[in-house]
Amino acid sequence: MTDPARSVAKLDGARKSYGAVRALDGVDLAVRSGECIGLVGHNGAGKSTLMGILAGTVSPDHGQIAIDGAAQTAWTIQRARSLGVRCVFQELSLCPNLSVAENTRVSHAALSGWGGARRAADLIRASLDEIFPGHGLSPQDIVGDLAIGQRQMVEVARAFTVTDDPLHLVILDEPTSSLDAETARQLLAHVRRAVAKGISCILISHILGEILETSDRVVVMRDGKVVADAVAQGLTRESLVAAMGGARLHAKTARTVSENTQPVVVSVPGAIGLQARKGEIIGLAGLAGHGQTRMLMQVFEAAGGHGGAQVTGGVALVAGDRQTDGIFPLWSIAKNISVRSLGTLRRGLFIAADAEAAMASSWREKIGIRTDDLDNNILSLSGGNQQKALFARALGSDADVILMDDPMRGVDIGTKLDVYELIRSEAQNGRTFLWYTTETDELDNCDRVYVFRNGQIVAALDHSELTEEKIIHSSFAEASA
C-alpha cells in the first residue's frame, strides 16, 4: 500500500527568471503519493516552468527539489525518469520521423538493447489500448503522419508505459487540449484509475470542469507564485476564477440568430454540403481526426484558386498545432503578429516599421499577450501566449473569412471569454468564421454546426437544435446520403 502522507516530489523555494521576466517567485509544492493535483492559472502564471523544473528540463535559479524524501543535487530529465517522474509537455516532444514504437524507446532507457524494439511495440500498444480503447493506432505508424490529437494520445500513452523503471509521478500539461470530448473522458478516467493504484499525477488544464472532476487537490498560481492550495471537493469554477485573479465568468450568451440574407462566402460541395454566409459563425464538430482540419485546409487552398471549394474574399487561419503550422520560431513576437498584414503595412517598397510596431502593440493590449518587449523571440512566450499571437495575426488582418483549427489549445479562461466576444463582434461587422473545436461548450457561439464522421459531413444542426447529445449521436451514426 502507498503512504498518502509521503511526498513523492517536493519543491522548496523554486525561483526562475528569463531576463526581466520572473517566471517563478519562491514556489513551494509537495506532491503526495496517490493523489492528483490540479494546477491552474492564467497564461504566463508559471505553471509550465514549474513542471519543467519537476521534470528536469528546466534548471531553477534557486530552490531545492527532493524525490521520495531524498534531496537532488544534479537534477536532469534522465535522472527524473530514472526515479519515476514522467511529463507530457504542452508542446509535444515526439520525434516526427520515428515510429510510435521508436519514440517509446527514445524515452525509456530500459527498452534499449536486443529485443527492445519488439518490447517497445508491445508496451506502447498495451498502454494505448488501456487508456484509449478503439484508438486505431499502430506502433509502426510514423508520428509525423499522425494528426495532433493522435500524437497527443501517443505522448500520454508513452508517459504511462510501465517498464523496468519505476513510475511514481506523471505530469500532464494541457493533455486534453487536442483531444475530442470522448477521448478526453477516456484519459481522465485513466488518471483516476492510476491514482487509485498509488501513482501521483499533476494535471494542468484551462478546462476548469476537468480540474474539479479529476483532482483531489487544486493549486492556483498567479504571477509566478502559489496563491491557493485547497482540497478540490467544495471548490467551484467561480472560486477558482476568483483565486486566479478575476477573469470574468459570465453566463452563456445566447447567439442572436436571425434569418441571414447575406451572400454565401464559403461553399463546399458534398452529400451534405457546407455553406457559410457573410457574418456567420460556423462550427465544425465530431470526433477528432474525422475531416474537420482537412475541410479547413480545403477552404484555405480555395482562397488561392485551388481545390473544389468556393471562397469569396481573403482568408486567414488560426492554427491549433502552432509549432508545426502557426508560429515562425526565428521571428519576433511583433513580426509573427504582423506577417499576415504586410500588404497593408507597406509604404512603397518597404514595410513601415512604426505601423508594424503600432499594430503589434495594439493587439498585445487587446488580447493580453504577456510580454515586456514585442521584439523578443516568439518562443519567449508561454504556449498560451503564443496562441494569442496567432489570434492577433488573423483578427488584425484584412481577411474576410477566418478559419480556426481548434484554436484554444493552452489558452486561459479569461482570454477565451475575451476572444469569444471578439469573434461575435467581428461577425456582427460582417466577418465569417469557420471554427473547428473539440470543446462542445464553444459551439454555443455558432449559428450552425456541421458534424463530421469519416471525412464527411453527416449532420447540419442549427443553433436552435444544438445539443451535446445530438452532436455525439451524429458523430457515431453512419453518414447519410
C-alpha positions as CSV (number, residue, x, y, z in Angstrom):
1,M,0.0,0.0,0.0
2,T,1.1,3.6,-0.6
3,D,1.5,6.1,2.2
4,P,-0.8,9.1,1.4
5,A,1.3,11.3,3.7
6,R,4.6,10.6,1.8
7,S,5.7,13.2,-0.6
8,V,6.9,11.6,-3.9
9,A,8.2,15.0,-5.0
10,K,8.8,18.3,-3.2
11,L,9.9,21.7,-4.3
12,D,11.1,24.3,-1.9
13,G,11.6,28.0,-2.8
14,A,11.8,27.5,-6.6
15,R,12.7,30.6,-8.4
16,K,13.3,31.1,-12.2
17,S,13.7,34.2,-14.3
18,Y,14.0,34.7,-18.0
19,G,15.7,38.1,-18.4
20,A,13.5,40.7,-16.8
21,V,10.5,38.2,-16.6
22,R,10.3,36.4,-13.3
23,A,8.5,33.1,-14.1
24,L,8.7,31.7,-10.6
25,D,9.0,33.6,-7.4
26,G,9.7,31.3,-4.5
27,V,7.3,28.4,-5.1
28,D,6.8,25.5,-2.7
29,L,4.9,22.4,-3.8
30,A,4.6,18.9,-2.4
31,V,3.0,16.0,-4.3
32,R,1.8,13.3,-2.1
33,S,1.6,9.6,-3.0
34,G,-1.5,8.5,-4.8
35,E,-3.1,12.0,-5.4
36,C,-4.0,14.1,-8.4
37,I,-3.1,17.7,-8.1
38,G,-5.0,20.1,-10.4
39,L,-2.8,23.1,-11.3
40,V,-4.5,26.2,-12.7
41,G,-3.6,29.8,-13.5
42,H,-3.7,32.3,-16.4
43,N,-1.2,32.0,-19.3
44,G,2.2,33.1,-18.0
45,A,1.4,32.3,-14.4
46,G,4.4,29.9,-14.2
47,K,2.7,26.5,-14.4
48,S,4.8,25.1,-17.3
49,T,8.0,26.4,-15.9
50,L,7.3,24.8,-12.5
51,M,6.5,21.5,-14.2
52,G,9.7,21.8,-16.3
53,I,11.7,22.0,-13.1
54,L,10.0,18.9,-11.7
55,A,10.6,17.1,-14.9
56,G,14.3,18.0,-15.1
57,T,14.1,20.1,-18.3
58,V,14.4,23.5,-16.6
59,S,17.1,24.4,-14.1
60,P,15.9,26.7,-11.3
61,D,17.9,29.8,-10.4
62,H,17.2,28.9,-6.7
63,G,15.4,26.2,-4.8
64,Q,15.6,22.6,-3.7
65,I,14.0,19.5,-5.2
66,A,13.5,16.2,-3.3
67,I,12.2,12.9,-4.6
68,D,10.8,10.5,-2.1
69,G,12.5,12.5,0.7
70,A,15.9,12.5,-0.9
71,A,17.4,15.9,-1.9
72,Q,18.6,16.0,-5.5
73,T,21.7,18.0,-6.4
74,A,22.2,17.0,-10.1
75,W,18.6,17.0,-11.4
76,T,18.2,16.3,-15.1
77,I,15.4,14.8,-17.3
78,Q,17.3,11.5,-17.3
79,R,17.6,11.5,-13.5
80,A,13.9,12.4,-13.2
81,R,12.8,9.5,-15.5
82,S,15.1,7.0,-13.6
83,L,13.3,8.0,-10.4
84,G,9.8,7.6,-11.8
85,V,8.9,11.2,-12.9
86,R,7.4,11.5,-16.4
87,C,6.0,14.6,-18.1
88,V,3.7,15.1,-21.1
89,F,4.6,18.6,-22.2
90,Q,2.2,21.1,-23.7
91,E,4.4,21.4,-26.7
92,L,4.7,17.7,-27.8
93,S,8.2,16.2,-27.7
94,L,7.8,13.3,-30.1
95,C,10.3,12.8,-33.0
96,P,8.2,13.1,-36.2
97,N,10.5,11.0,-38.3
98,L,10.3,8.0,-36.0
99,S,7.5,5.4,-35.5
100,V,5.3,5.3,-32.4
101,A,7.3,2.3,-31.1
102,E,10.7,4.1,-31.8
103,N,9.5,7.2,-29.9
104,T,8.7,4.9,-27.0
105,R,12.3,3.5,-27.0
106,V,13.7,7.0,-27.0
107,S,12.2,7.9,-23.7
108,H,12.7,4.6,-21.9
109,A,16.2,3.5,-21.3
110,A,15.0,0.1,-20.2
111,L,13.9,-0.6,-23.8
112,S,17.4,-0.4,-25.3
113,G,19.4,-3.4,-26.5
114,W,18.4,-6.7,-28.0
115,G,14.6,-7.3,-28.2
116,G,13.9,-3.7,-27.2
117,A,12.1,-2.8,-30.4
118,R,9.6,-5.6,-30.1
119,R,9.1,-4.9,-26.4
120,A,8.5,-1.2,-27.0
121,A,5.9,-2.0,-29.7
122,D,4.1,-4.4,-27.3
123,L,4.2,-2.0,-24.4
124,I,3.0,1.1,-26.2
125,R,0.2,-0.9,-27.9
126,A,-0.9,-2.1,-24.5
127,S,-0.7,1.4,-23.0
128,L,-2.8,2.8,-25.8
129,D,-5.3,0.0,-25.5
130,E,-5.7,0.6,-21.8
131,I,-6.0,4.4,-21.9
132,F,-7.7,5.0,-25.3
133,P,-9.8,1.9,-26.3
134,G,-10.5,2.0,-30.0
135,H,-7.6,4.3,-30.7
136,G,-6.9,2.9,-34.2
137,L,-3.1,3.5,-33.9
138,S,-0.3,1.1,-34.7
139,P,3.2,1.0,-33.1
140,Q,4.6,1.2,-36.7
141,D,2.8,4.4,-37.5
142,I,5.2,7.3,-38.3
143,V,4.5,10.1,-35.9
144,G,4.8,12.9,-38.5
145,D,1.9,11.3,-40.4
146,L,-0.5,11.5,-37.4
147,A,-2.9,14.2,-36.5
148,I,-2.1,16.3,-33.5
149,G,-4.8,14.6,-31.4
150,Q,-3.3,11.2,-32.2
151,R,0.2,12.5,-31.4
152,Q,-1.2,13.7,-28.0
153,M,-2.5,10.1,-27.4
154,V,0.9,8.6,-28.1
155,E,2.6,11.1,-25.9
156,V,0.3,10.3,-23.0
157,A,0.5,6.5,-23.5
158,R,4.3,6.7,-23.6
159,A,4.3,8.5,-20.3
160,F,2.1,5.9,-18.6
161,T,4.1,2.9,-20.2
162,V,5.5,0.7,-17.4
163,T,9.0,-0.7,-17.9
164,D,11.6,-1.9,-15.5
165,D,12.0,1.7,-14.3
166,P,9.6,2.9,-11.6
167,L,6.5,5.1,-12.3
168,H,5.6,7.4,-9.4
169,L,4.6,10.8,-10.9
170,V,3.1,11.7,-14.2
171,I,2.8,15.4,-15.1
172,L,0.2,16.2,-17.7
173,D,0.4,19.7,-19.2
174,E,-2.8,20.5,-21.1
175,P,-3.2,16.8,-22.1
176,T,-6.8,17.1,-23.4
177,S,-6.3,20.3,-25.4
178,S,-6.0,18.4,-28.7
179,L,-8.5,15.6,-27.8
180,D,-12.2,15.3,-28.6
181,A,-14.6,15.0,-25.8
182,E,-14.8,11.2,-25.8
183,T,-11.0,10.7,-25.9
184,A,-10.6,13.3,-23.2
185,R,-13.0,11.4,-21.0
186,Q,-11.0,8.2,-21.6
187,L,-7.8,9.9,-20.4
188,L,-9.3,11.5,-17.3
189,A,-10.9,8.2,-16.3
190,H,-7.4,6.5,-16.7
191,V,-5.9,9.3,-14.4
192,R,-8.3,8.3,-11.7
193,R,-7.5,4.6,-12.1
194,A,-3.8,5.4,-11.9
195,V,-4.2,7.4,-8.8
196,A,-6.2,4.6,-7.2
197,K,-3.2,2.4,-7.8
198,G,-0.9,4.8,-6.0
199,I,0.6,6.8,-8.9
200,S,0.6,10.5,-8.4
201,C,-0.5,13.0,-11.2
202,I,-0.3,16.7,-11.8
203,L,-3.0,17.9,-14.2
204,I,-2.7,21.3,-15.8
205,S,-5.8,22.4,-17.7
206,H,-7.7,25.5,-18.6
207,I,-10.9,23.5,-18.6
208,L,-11.9,24.0,-15.0
209,G,-14.5,21.2,-15.1
210,E,-11.8,18.7,-15.8
211,I,-9.8,20.0,-12.9
212,L,-12.7,19.9,-10.4
213,E,-13.9,16.4,-11.5
214,T,-10.5,14.8,-11.7
215,S,-8.3,16.3,-8.9
216,D,-8.0,15.6,-5.2
217,R,-6.3,18.9,-4.6
218,V,-6.1,22.2,-6.6
219,V,-3.2,24.5,-6.6
220,V,-3.7,28.0,-8.1
221,M,-0.8,30.1,-9.5
222,R,-0.6,33.7,-10.3
223,D,2.4,35.8,-11.3
224,G,4.9,33.1,-10.5
225,K,3.5,32.3,-7.1
226,V,1.1,29.8,-5.5
227,V,-1.8,31.8,-4.3
228,A,-4.2,29.0,-3.3
229,D,-3.9,25.3,-2.3
230,A,-7.1,23.5,-1.3
231,V,-9.0,20.2,-1.4
232,A,-10.9,20.0,-4.7
233,Q,-14.2,19.0,-3.1
234,G,-16.2,22.1,-2.3
235,L,-14.4,24.3,-4.9
236,T,-16.4,25.8,-7.8
237,R,-15.5,27.3,-11.1
238,E,-16.3,30.7,-9.6
239,S,-13.9,30.3,-6.6
240,L,-11.1,29.1,-8.9
241,V,-11.5,32.0,-11.2
242,A,-11.5,34.4,-8.3
243,A,-8.3,32.9,-7.0
244,M,-6.7,33.1,-10.4
245,G,-7.2,36.8,-10.4
246,G,-10.6,37.9,-11.6
247,A,-11.3,36.6,-15.0
248,R,-15.0,37.1,-15.7
249,L,-17.2,34.0,-15.7
250,H,-20.4,35.2,-17.3
251,A,-23.4,33.2,-18.1
252,K,-23.5,31.8,-21.5
253,T,-24.5,34.4,-24.0
254,A,-27.0,33.0,-26.5
255,R,-26.2,33.8,-30.1
256,T,-28.8,36.0,-31.5
257,V,-29.8,34.2,-34.7
258,S,-32.0,35.7,-37.4
259,E,-32.5,34.8,-41.0
260,N,-29.3,35.7,-42.8
261,T,-29.9,37.1,-46.3
262,Q,-26.2,38.0,-46.8
263,P,-24.4,36.3,-49.7
264,V,-22.7,32.9,-49.3
265,V,-19.0,33.5,-49.0
266,V,-17.9,29.8,-48.4
267,S,-19.3,26.8,-50.2
268,V,-18.0,23.3,-50.1
269,P,-19.9,20.6,-52.1
270,G,-20.8,17.2,-50.7
271,A,-23.7,14.9,-49.9
272,I,-24.4,17.4,-47.1
273,G,-22.5,20.5,-48.3
274,L,-21.2,23.3,-46.2
275,Q,-22.3,26.9,-46.7
276,A,-21.3,30.0,-44.7
277,R,-22.8,33.4,-45.3
278,K,-21.3,36.8,-44.6
279,G,-21.3,37.4,-40.8
280,E,-21.9,33.8,-39.8
281,I,-20.0,31.7,-37.2
282,I,-20.0,28.2,-38.4
283,G,-18.9,25.3,-36.1
284,L,-17.2,22.1,-37.2
285,A,-17.7,19.2,-34.7
286,G,-17.4,15.5,-34.3
287,L,-14.6,13.1,-33.1
288,A,-11.1,14.4,-33.7
289,G,-9.4,13.4,-37.0
290,H,-12.6,12.9,-39.0
291,G,-12.0,15.5,-41.6
292,Q,-12.6,18.9,-39.9
293,T,-9.0,20.1,-40.4
294,R,-8.9,18.8,-43.9
295,M,-12.1,20.8,-44.7
296,L,-10.5,24.0,-43.3
297,M,-7.4,23.4,-45.5
298,Q,-9.6,22.8,-48.5
299,V,-11.2,26.2,-47.9
300,F,-7.8,27.8,-47.3
301,E,-6.5,26.4,-50.6
302,A,-9.6,27.5,-52.4
303,A,-8.8,31.1,-51.5
304,G,-5.7,30.7,-53.6
305,G,-7.6,29.3,-56.5
306,H,-7.1,25.6,-55.7
307,G,-9.5,22.9,-54.7
308,G,-13.2,22.3,-55.1
309,A,-14.5,24.8,-52.6
310,Q,-15.6,28.3,-53.4
311,V,-14.5,31.3,-51.3
312,T,-15.2,35.0,-51.7
313,G,-12.6,37.3,-50.1
314,G,-9.4,36.9,-48.2
315,V,-8.8,34.1,-45.7
316,A,-6.7,33.9,-42.5
317,L,-6.0,30.8,-40.4
318,V,-5.6,30.3,-36.7
319,A,-3.7,27.0,-36.4
320,G,-4.2,24.7,-33.4
321,D,-0.9,23.0,-34.0
322,R,1.0,26.2,-33.5
323,Q,4.5,24.6,-33.5
324,T,4.0,23.0,-36.9
325,D,1.5,25.3,-38.7
326,G,1.4,28.5,-36.7
327,I,4.5,30.3,-35.4
328,F,7.7,31.4,-37.1
329,P,10.1,30.3,-34.4
330,L,13.0,32.5,-35.6
331,W,10.9,35.7,-35.7
332,S,10.0,38.2,-33.0
333,I,6.5,38.4,-31.5
334,A,5.7,41.6,-33.4
335,K,6.7,40.0,-36.8
336,N,4.7,36.9,-36.0
337,I,1.6,39.1,-35.5
338,S,2.1,41.3,-38.5
339,V,3.1,38.8,-41.2
340,R,-0.5,38.4,-42.5
341,S,-0.9,42.2,-42.8
342,L,2.3,43.1,-44.7
343,G,0.3,44.3,-47.7
344,T,-1.5,46.9,-45.6
345,L,1.7,47.9,-43.6
346,R,3.7,48.6,-46.7
347,R,4.8,52.1,-47.7
348,G,6.2,52.0,-51.2
349,L,8.6,49.1,-51.4
350,F,9.2,48.8,-47.7
351,I,7.3,47.8,-44.6
352,A,6.5,50.7,-42.3
353,A,8.3,49.8,-39.0
354,D,6.2,52.2,-37.0
355,A,2.9,50.9,-38.3
356,E,4.0,47.3,-37.7
357,A,5.0,48.1,-34.1
358,A,1.8,50.0,-33.6
359,M,-0.3,47.1,-34.8
360,A,1.5,44.6,-32.6
361,S,1.3,46.9,-29.6
362,S,-2.4,47.4,-30.1
363,W,-3.1,43.6,-30.2
364,R,-0.9,43.0,-27.2
365,E,-3.2,45.2,-25.2
366,K,-6.4,44.0,-26.9
367,I,-5.8,40.3,-26.4
368,G,-3.5,40.4,-23.4
369,I,-0.2,39.0,-24.7
370,R,2.1,38.7,-21.7
371,T,5.4,40.2,-22.7
372,D,7.6,43.3,-21.8
373,D,9.0,43.5,-25.3
374,L,7.4,42.7,-28.6
375,D,10.8,42.4,-30.2
376,N,11.5,39.3,-28.1
377,N,11.5,36.0,-29.9
378,I,8.1,34.3,-30.2
379,L,9.5,31.3,-28.2
380,S,10.0,33.6,-25.2
381,L,6.2,33.4,-24.7
382,S,4.3,30.7,-22.9
383,G,2.3,28.3,-25.1
384,G,-0.9,30.1,-24.4
385,N,0.6,33.5,-25.2
386,Q,2.0,32.1,-28.5
387,Q,-1.6,31.1,-29.4
388,K,-2.8,34.7,-28.5
389,A,-0.3,36.0,-31.1
390,L,-1.8,33.7,-33.7
391,F,-5.3,35.1,-32.9
392,A,-3.9,38.6,-33.2
393,R,-2.3,37.8,-36.6
394,A,-5.7,36.6,-38.0
395,L,-8.0,39.1,-36.4
396,G,-5.7,42.0,-37.1
397,S,-5.6,41.2,-40.8
398,D,-8.0,42.3,-43.5
399,A,-9.3,38.7,-44.1
400,D,-13.0,38.3,-44.7
401,V,-13.0,34.7,-43.7
402,I,-11.3,33.4,-40.5
403,L,-10.5,29.7,-40.2
404,M,-9.9,28.4,-36.7
405,D,-8.5,24.9,-36.3
406,D,-9.3,24.0,-32.6
407,P,-7.6,27.3,-31.7
408,M,-8.0,27.5,-27.9
409,R,-5.2,25.0,-27.1
410,G,-3.5,26.2,-24.0
411,V,-5.5,29.4,-23.7
412,D,-6.6,30.5,-20.3
413,I,-10.3,31.0,-19.5
414,G,-10.1,34.8,-19.3
415,T,-8.6,35.1,-22.7
416,K,-11.1,32.6,-24.1
417,L,-14.0,34.7,-23.0
418,D,-12.4,37.8,-24.5
419,V,-11.8,36.0,-27.8
420,Y,-15.4,34.8,-27.9
421,E,-16.6,38.4,-27.6
422,L,-14.1,39.5,-30.3
423,I,-15.4,36.8,-32.6
424,R,-19.0,37.7,-32.0
425,S,-18.3,41.4,-32.5
426,E,-16.3,40.7,-35.7
427,A,-19.1,38.5,-37.1
428,Q,-21.6,41.3,-36.4
429,N,-19.3,43.5,-38.5
430,G,-19.5,41.1,-41.4
431,R,-16.7,38.7,-40.9
432,T,-17.3,35.0,-41.4
433,F,-15.8,32.3,-39.1
434,L,-15.3,28.6,-39.7
435,W,-14.5,27.2,-36.3
436,Y,-13.4,23.6,-35.5
437,T,-13.4,22.9,-31.8
438,T,-13.2,19.9,-29.6
439,E,-14.8,21.8,-26.7
440,T,-18.5,21.4,-27.0
441,D,-19.3,24.5,-25.0
442,E,-17.7,26.6,-27.6
443,L,-20.3,25.6,-30.2
444,D,-22.8,27.8,-28.3
445,N,-21.1,30.7,-30.1
446,C,-22.1,29.3,-33.5
447,D,-25.0,29.9,-35.8
448,R,-24.8,26.5,-37.3
449,V,-22.8,23.4,-36.7
450,Y,-21.6,20.7,-39.2
451,V,-20.8,17.3,-37.6
452,F,-18.1,15.2,-39.3
453,R,-17.6,11.4,-39.5
454,N,-15.1,9.5,-41.6
455,G,-14.2,12.6,-43.6
456,Q,-17.8,13.6,-44.5
457,I,-20.4,15.9,-43.0
458,V,-23.1,13.7,-41.5
459,A,-25.3,16.4,-39.9
460,A,-26.0,20.1,-40.1
461,L,-27.5,21.5,-36.8
462,D,-28.9,25.0,-36.5
463,H,-28.2,26.8,-33.2
464,S,-31.8,26.3,-32.0
465,E,-31.4,22.5,-32.2
466,L,-27.8,22.2,-31.0
467,T,-27.3,19.9,-28.1
468,E,-24.3,17.8,-27.0
469,E,-26.5,14.6,-27.3
470,K,-27.2,15.4,-31.0
471,I,-23.6,16.0,-31.7
472,I,-22.5,12.8,-30.1
473,H,-25.3,10.8,-31.8
474,S,-24.3,12.2,-35.2
475,S,-20.6,11.6,-34.5
476,F,-21.2,7.9,-34.1
477,A,-24.1,7.5,-36.7
478,E,-23.4,6.4,-40.2
479,A,-23.1,9.1,-42.8
480,S,-26.4,9.8,-44.6
481,A,-26.8,10.5,-48.3
